[in-house]
Amino acid sequence: MTDRVHPAGFTTTRATPARIYDTLLGGKDNYAVDREAARRILEREPNAQLIVKENRAFLRRVVSYLVGECGIRQIIDLGSGLPEQDNVHQVAQRIAPGTRVVYVDNDPIVLAHGRARLADNPDTAVVSADLRDADTVLHHPDTRALIDLTRPWALLAVAVFHFIPQQDPAHILDAYRALMPPGSCLALSHLSQDATTPEVAEEITRIYQDATAPLVLRSRAEIARLFAGMEMAEPGLDLIMRWRPPTPPIRPERVWLYGGVGRHPLPPGTGPARPGPASPAAGEAVCS
């Protein structure tokens, strides 16, 4: 069958990671090819829906931590995916109105839906860019309009780098970290073969070979290296259900994503500060 791809890159004959994810979350922004891929995934990994739901819960906890405890007021979300309930800007702005969020994606349906839903929010933007090109992302006019790169900001890469097989994610992240001032944070989650069986890992990877972006699983040690040079927030890099859960998780090994938050170290001698009743100045991180 010929792949019907419109000039903007939109396709309904190949599944996309964003639309598969939407399908597993019970969303409506997907097509028959995405639902078929999700069905095949669920046949081989019955916990697939739990995995994506727990990843969203991890994202909410991370944003709450960054904004509520660390005082971050600027966030760049790489590979943001289709808008769902409790998106990054909604969680962040409930805690600190005025928190600025830039979503980055190159999936045309993600861009169209995101821009339509955020049209009335002046503190958000949706940037069309390849997340592997840090220079384009960080110097895009819409990014620069909202994000002051000289002040602490947070970079989110939640469930995205396992769809970047061609390049070492560490090199990609190094380009972002080069422009991170002290106090800035990196938060990510990543699927790992260390937390599932080789058979399931191989079968799920095979399904994504037919999608627009293949899946690459990495070991926990490889994922840990993505935080090189950063100070890890407790509990460090762990299965996402173990990362600051509101209640003790039941069988966290069912969700084979590792996640964590790292902070660009503060200069020596900088004393810790805690958020007071007043909000910090835009972009001023106060996490200890």
C-alpha positions in Angstrom: 0.0 0.0 0.0 1.3 3.5 -0.9 1.8 5.7 2.2 -0.5 8.6 1.8 1.6 11.4 3.2 0.5 15.0 2.9 3.0 17.8 2.3 3.0 18.6 6.1 4.1 15.0 6.9 0.7 13.8 8.0 0.1 10.1 7.5 -2.9 7.7 8.2 -1.3 4.6 6.8 1.6 4.3 9.3 1.2 4.4 13.1 3.0 7.2 15.0 4.3 7.0 18.5 2.2 10.0 19.6 -1.0 8.5 18.3 -0.3 5.0 19.7 0.3 6.6 23.0 -3.0 8.5 22.7 -4.8 5.2 21.8 -3.4 3.5 24.9 -4.5 6.4 27.1 -8.0 6.1 25.7 -7.8 9.3 23.6 -9.6 10.0 20.3 -6.8 11.6 18.3 -5.8 8.4 16.5 -6.5 6.3 13.4 -7.2 2.7 12.6 -3.5 2.0 12.0 -2.6 3.3 15.5 -5.3 1.3 17.1 -4.1 -1.8 15.4 -0.6 -1.2 16.6 -1.9 -0.6 20.1 -3.9 -3.9 19.9 -0.7 -5.8 18.9 1.2 -4.1 21.8 -1.4 -5.1 24.3 -1.4 -8.7 23.1 2.3 -8.9 23.9 2.4 -6.5 26.9 -0.9 -6.5 28.9 0.5 -3.7 31.1 0.9 -1.3 28.2 -2.0 0.9 29.2 -0.7 0.9 32.8 2.7 1.9 31.5 1.5 5.0 29.6 -0.9 6.1 32.4 1.9 5.8 35.0 4.2 7.8 32.7 1.6 10.6 32.7 1.4 10.4 36.4 5.2 10.6 36.6 5.1 13.7 34.4 2.6 15.4 36.7 4.7 14.6 39.8 7.8 15.8 38.1 6.2 19.1 37.0 4.7 19.6 40.5 8.2 19.0 42.0 10.0 21.4 39.6 7.5 24.2 40.0 6.3 23.6 43.6 9.6 22.7 45.3 12.3 24.0 43.0 10.7 27.2 42.0 11.2 26.6 38.2 9.1 29.0 36.2 10.3 28.1 32.7 9.9 24.7 31.0 10.7 23.3 27.6 8.9 20.0 26.9 10.6 17.9 24.2 8.5 15.5 22.2 5.4 16.7 24.0 2.9 14.5 22.2 -0.8 15.0 21.8 -2.5 17.2 24.4 -4.1 15.1 27.2 -5.6 16.0 30.5 -3.3 17.7 33.0 -0.8 18.8 30.5 2.5 20.4 31.6 1.3 24.0 31.5 -1.9 23.1 33.3 -0.1 21.4 36.2 2.6 24.1 36.3 0.2 27.1 36.1 -2.1 25.8 38.8 0.8 25.9 41.2 2.4 29.1 39.8 0.3 31.2 37.4 2.5 32.7 34.7 4.8 29.7 34.5 6.0 29.7 30.9 5.9 26.4 28.9 7.2 25.7 25.4 6.1 22.4 23.8 8.4 21.0 21.0 7.3 18.4 18.5 7.6 17.6 14.8 4.4 15.4 14.5 2.0 17.5 12.4 -1.1 16.3 14.2 0.5 17.1 17.6 1.4 20.6 16.3 -2.1 21.3 15.0 -4.0 20.1 18.1 -1.5 21.8 20.4 -1.7 25.2 18.8 -5.5 25.0 18.6 -5.9 24.2 22.3 -3.3 26.7 23.5 -4.3 29.7 21.3 -5.7 31.6 24.3 -2.8 31.0 26.7 -0.1 33.7 26.3 2.4 31.8 28.5 2.6 28.8 26.3 3.9 28.1 22.8 4.1 25.1 20.4 7.3 25.0 18.4 7.7 22.9 15.3 11.3 21.5 15.5 13.3 18.3 15.6 14.3 17.9 19.3 17.7 16.6 18.2 18.5 20.1 17.0 19.0 22.0 20.2 20.1 25.2 18.5 16.9 25.4 16.5 14.7 24.6 19.5 16.4 27.0 21.9 16.8 29.9 19.4 13.4 29.6 17.8 11.6 33.0 18.0 8.7 31.4 20.0 11.1 29.9 22.5 13.0 33.1 22.9 9.8 35.0 23.4 8.9 32.9 26.5 12.2 31.4 27.8 15.0 33.5 29.3 17.9 31.1 28.8 20.1 33.1 31.3 17.8 32.1 34.1 17.1 28.6 35.4 14.8 26.5 33.2 13.7 22.9 33.1 14.0 20.5 30.1 11.5 17.6 30.0 12.2 14.6 27.9 9.5 12.2 29.1 9.2 8.9 27.2 10.8 10.4 24.1 14.5 9.4 23.8 13.6 5.7 23.2 12.3 6.9 19.8 15.7 8.5 18.9 17.8 5.5 17.7 20.1 7.2 15.2 22.0 9.4 17.7 23.3 9.0 21.3 20.9 10.9 23.5 23.7 12.0 25.7 25.2 14.1 22.8 21.8 15.7 22.2 21.3 16.5 25.8 24.8 18.0 26.0 23.8 20.6 23.5 20.9 21.7 25.7 23.0 21.5 28.9 25.6 23.8 27.4 23.0 26.6 27.7 21.6 25.7 31.1 22.5 28.1 33.8 23.1 26.7 37.4 19.9 25.6 39.0 18.3 24.4 35.7 16.8 20.9 35.7 16.5 17.9 33.4 13.6 15.4 33.8 13.2 12.3 31.7 11.8 8.8 31.5 13.0 6.1 29.2 11.9 2.5 28.5 14.5 -0.1 29.5 15.0 -3.7 28.6 16.4 -4.2 32.1 12.8 -4.0 33.5 11.1 -6.6 31.2 11.8 -9.9 29.6 14.0 -10.2 26.5 11.0 -11.7 24.6 8.6 -8.9 25.4 11.3 -6.3 24.6 12.0 -7.8 21.2 8.3 -8.1 20.3 7.4 -4.6 21.2 10.5 -3.2 19.4 9.4 -5.2 16.3 5.9 -3.6 16.3 7.5 -0.1 16.3 9.6 -0.9 13.3 6.4 -0.4 11.3 5.7 3.0 12.8 7.1 6.4 11.8 9.7 6.2 14.6 11.4 2.9 15.7 11.8 2.0 19.4 15.2 1.6 21.0 15.5 0.3 24.5 18.4 1.2 26.7 19.9 -0.3 29.9 19.5 1.5 33.2 23.2 2.3 33.1 22.8 3.9 29.7 19.9 6.0 30.9 21.8 7.0 34.0 24.5 8.4 31.8 22.0 10.9 30.4 22.3 12.7 33.7 26.1 13.0 33.7 27.3 15.9 35.7 24.0 16.6 37.3 22.8 16.4 40.9 20.0 13.8 41.2 16.9 14.6 43.1 15.8 11.9 45.5 15.2 9.0 45.0 17.6 9.2 42.0 17.0 7.2 38.8 14.4 4.6 39.5 11.3 2.8 38.1 8.8 5.7 37.6 6.2 4.2 40.0 8.9 4.6 42.7 9.6 8.2 42.0 7.9 10.2 44.7 4.6 8.3 44.6 1.7 9.6 46.7 1.2 6.1 48.1 3.5 3.0 48.0 3.3 1.5 44.5 2.0 -2.0 43.9 4.3 -4.1 41.7 6.3 -1.1 40.2 8.2 -3.6 38.0 5.1 -3.8 35.8 6.0 -0.4 34.4 9.4 -0.7 32.6 10.3 3.0 32.5 13.1 4.5 34.5 12.9 8.1 35.3 14.4 10.9 37.4 15.3 14.6 37.8 18.8 16.0 37.7 19.8 19.6 38.4 22.7 21.6 36.9 24.8 22.2 40.0 24.8 25.5 41.7 28.1 27.4 42.2 30.1 26.4 45.2 29.1 28.2 48.3 25.5 28.9 47.1 23.2 28.3 50.0 20.0 26.4 49.6 16.8 28.4 49.6 13.2 27.4 49.9 10.1 28.9 48.2 8.4 31.4 50.5 4.8 32.7 50.3 5.7 34.9 47.4 6.5 33.4 44.0 10.2 33.6 42.9 11.1 35.9 40.0 10.5 34.3 36.7 13.0 31.6 36.1 14.6 31.8 39.5 15.1 28.3 40.8 15.2 27.8 44.5 15.4 24.1 44.9 17.9 22.7 47.3 
